[in-house]
Amino acid sequence: MAQHFAAHSSSARLIVPSLPPAPREAMALLEREIAGAGSVALVGSSLGGFYATWLAHRHGLKAALINPAVRPWGLLDQYSGEQANYHTGERYTLQPGWVDDLRHYEVDEISAPENLLVMLQTGDETLNWRDAWDYYGDCNLYRALGGSHGFDDFDALIPLVLRFSGISLN
């Protein structure tokens, strides 16, 4: 996504915050980013998709969700202890209370399904794509066979994400 925005001389329009591992801190950072950004559309993958669901619900925003976690506390509770950030390698300790904090951000019912584009790959080795297919059933859904949790060939769908979000890059 960053390369796509850069290729269109629009890098300044893309905000990609480095999220702290604690859910309440991550959400506080995202709330600050949204508050200062003007017109916003969200893109979130995995846990970021879970966060984007709550933020879209709370603020009436459009969001593209990539292999989103539906109920992440069911997966993360087995990972308490020392972990490494997938992207940066930074070490942190996953606190047991963080799993409970995630429940605070659950959206019981999607109230504006037209605001969500949910993209799933059936080869996701981390999350069961059917959970998201069922939960987001009334939303705009895209399912690709195979793939991975990292969403193989995502770059091919960037134009779809931008169109859905109402973003035009010149």
Secondary structure, DSSP 8 states (H G I E B T S, - for coil): -HHHHHHTT-GGG-------SSHHHHHHHHHHHHHTSSS-EEEEETHHHHHHHHHHHHHT-EEEEES--SSTHHHHGGG-EEEE-TTT--EEEE-HHHHHHHHTT--SS-S-GGGEEEEEETT-SSS-HHHHHHHTTTSEEEEESS--TT-TTGGGGHHHHHHHHT----
